[in-house]
Amino acid sequence: SLLQLTRKLKASITEEKLEPLETSYNQLTAAIEDIPSFAVFLEQQAKAEQAAAEQKGKEAEARLAEEKKKQEEARLAEEKKKQEEAERKRKAEEALIEKAQQLVLAIRQDVIKHMDADDIDQRLADLTALEEAISSRDIGKIRPFVEASEAEARREESERKRKREAEEAKLAAEKKQQEEAERKRKAE
């Protein structure tokens, strides 16, 4: 019976006639549905498709969960980086303020030592401006004072080093002269 229906369907396809083709197809479909093993096959196929769809859904959920996890890790890393940067900035500001406070002490001592200096008014104005900047924690106003002080300290250190090297060179030259004089004296 199935073979006959299949042959009718093939013949309809070959003849390219639509109406017998539809009829043959419908008859073949009805006959196949009456076969119990085909019904089991369709059921198994439906279960397999459902299992595949569930597996795809689980995989999609797993990918989504992994993506969310990566996004959360990236967000946490960025947040940690921002916190570390803020902490670094805070420590740098604290160090700058501490240097400024030391500078205030040095300026006060300098003002006391040089009360009769021509630029005492400028020194007092600088001292007042620096103290106000420290009390308001205005890093923008503090930084130029500290940088100028550090530049001056580097210049003074360089000058001391140059003088020390010149003194050492002078002593070495004198020692060499003494040694030469001593050799000449011994040679005579």
PAVEXBA-82054 format. One record per residue (C-alpha): residue in three letters; z, x, y. Coordinates in steps of 0.02 Angstrom, whole numbers, plus 50000, padded with zeros to 5 digits. Each point is the difference from the previous one (the first is absolute). Layout:
BEGIN
ALAZXY
...
//
This chain:
BEGIN
SER500005000050000
LEU500455014050122
LEU498435009349952
GLN498934984950034
LEU500814997250169
THR499795018350043
ARG498144999449952
LYS499764984350107
LEU500825009050146
LYS498895015349978
ALA498464989149988
SER500484991050161
ILE500235016750087
THR498325006149936
GLU499124984150056
GLU500925000750166
LYS500414981649994
LEU501594995950092
GLU500484983249926
PRO499915005049816
LEU500885016250047
GLU501494990750076
THR500074988149852
SER499925014349873
TYR501335009650093
ASN501174985050010
GLN499774996349814
LEU500335018149953
THR501555000650111
ALA500674983849923
ALA499695006549823
ILE500865016550036
GLU501514991450075
ASP500234990449836
ILE500185016549904
PRO501885003949985
SER499775018949997
PHE499004999250162
ALA501404990150082
VAL501225013649944
PHE498805013250067
LEU499914991150169
GLU501904998650004
GLN500195018549960
GLN498725004550130
ALA500924989450130
LYS501655008449953
ALA499205017250012
GLU499284995850172
GLN501704993350055
ALA500885015749936
ALA498725010950090
ALA500274990050160
GLU501895001849982
GLN499815018749970
LYS498915001750155
GLY501304990150098
LYS501395011649938
GLU498975015350044
ALA499644993050172
GLU501854996550026
ALA500435017649941
ARG498725007550121
LEU500674989250140
ALA501795005049960
GLU499485018449994
GLU499104998350167
LYS501524991650078
LYS501105013949930
LYS498865013450075
GLN499984991050167
GLU501894998849999
GLU500165018449955
ALA498795004550140
ARG500974989150122
LEU501655007949947
ALA499265017550014
GLU499344996150174
GLU501674992750051
LYS500915015449933
LYS498785011250093
LYS500334990450161
GLN501885001349974
GLU499875018749967
GLU498935002250155
ALA501244989950104
GLU501435010649930
ARG499055016150039
LYS499674993750176
ARG501824995150023
LYS500605017149941
ALA498765008850114
GLU500614989550146
GLU501815003949956
ALA499615018549991
LEU499104999150168
ILE501484990950079
GLU501195013049928
LYS498945014050075
ALA499984990650165
GLN501904998649997
GLN500135018749971
LEU498775002650143
VAL501094989250113
LEU501485011449963
ALA498955015450036
ILE499364992650164
ARG501784995550052
GLN500565017849967
ASP498515006650095
VAL500364988450147
ILE501825005850005
LYS499475018449993
HIS498704998150136
MET500784987550121
ASP499305009550148
ALA498215001249931
ASP498564993950108
ASP499394987849866
ILE501714992249962
ASP499404982850055
GLN498555000749876
ARG501165005949861
LEU501214985650036
ALA498554987550004
ASP499375006649832
LEU501754999049928
THR500214982050060
ALA498284994849936
LEU500335007749830
GLU501714991949984
GLU499254983050045
ALA498605002449873
ILE501275004449865
SER501094985050038
SER498494988349993
ARG499295009449849
ASP498335001750091
ILE499145012549887
GLY498485000850114
LYS501065006750143
ILE501095011249890
ARG498575008949911
PRO499285009250153
PHE501725007250043
VAL500305005949821
GLU498235006949981
ALA500145009450165
SER501685007049947
GLU499315005449831
ALA498485008050082
GLU501155009550118
ALA501085005549853
ARG498455006249907
ARG499415009350155
GLU501715008150023
GLU500075004849815
SER498275007550013
GLU500535009850154
ARG501595006249911
LYS498975005149850
ARG498755009250110
LYS501425009150090
ARG500855004149835
GLU498385007149930
ALA499715009950159
GLU501795006849990
GLU499765004449816
ALA498365008850041
LYS500865009650141
LEU501425005149884
ALA498775005349866
ALA499035010350128
GLU501615008250061
LYS500535003649821
LYS498315007649965
GLN500145010850156
GLN501735005649946
GLU499355004349827
GLU498555009750076
ALA501195009250116
GLU501155003749853
ARG498535006949898
LYS499435010950145
ARG501765006450023
LYS500135004249815
ALA498305008050001
GLU500505011950141
//
